[in-house]
């Protein structure tokens, strides 16, 4: 099965080709079946992921969804409170991206300016996601194509897990 997410460009997760969507849904169906058997694959064991979110968003549903999805696959997830909005120079963005690449295997950015996320993504050596766990993300609609055996929020989690596995697993 071809899975295209072995790239680090955050815009690659915004628009998917039909065959990419099919691959993502196929992997999500496998994860759904594993969950129904209570056999979660720990393919992200040993991986460290970060979630940039504001203190006000700390208890947000999207942050919790990202954390649950990653932790079920064995990853450790740290919440990072960003001071990135004040980054002005390209050198500061580059330095931040390099630091993130040293500590994390991937970073989810929630509630940040899309242009800042794109700048960090260009400089980082890891996947930088722009709100992949948010309900407004284009991949959220793919959850409707999964079987009705699970709750809609669970289906969204399986899509998110498939995307994580395809990009860092």
C-alpha positions, 0 to 999 in steps of 0.5 A: 500500500502506498502511503505518501506522508513520509514528507515533512511539509505541513501543507501535504496534510491539507490536500490529499489526492484520492489515492492518498485518501484511500490509503489513509482510510484503509489504514484507519480501518485496520486500526479500527479493527485492532481497537475492536479486538483491544489490540492497539499496535504500539508502533509509535513506542519510543516516539516523542510528540509535542502539541503546541497549544495556548494555556487557554486551549489546554483542555481542548477537545482537539488537544485531548484527541491528539494526545489519546491517538498518539498515546494509544500507539505508544508515543509520549506526548508533551504539551508545549505552551508557545511563545512562538507568536512573538517570533519575528525573524527568520533566524528565530524561526529556524532556531526554534525549528531546529530545537523542536527537531532535536526533542520531538519526532513530530509536533502538532500546532493548534491555534497558531497562524498558518504562515508561522506553522509553514515557516517552522515546517520548512525549517524543521527536520520532523513533521510539523502538523497544522491542526490535524486533530482539529475538527476543521482539518480536511482529514476530519471528513474522512472519518465519515467513511469508516464503518459505523461500528465505532463512535464518530469521535473514535473514527476521527481518532483512527484517521488521526492515528493512520496519519501519524503512522504514515508520517512518523511510524 
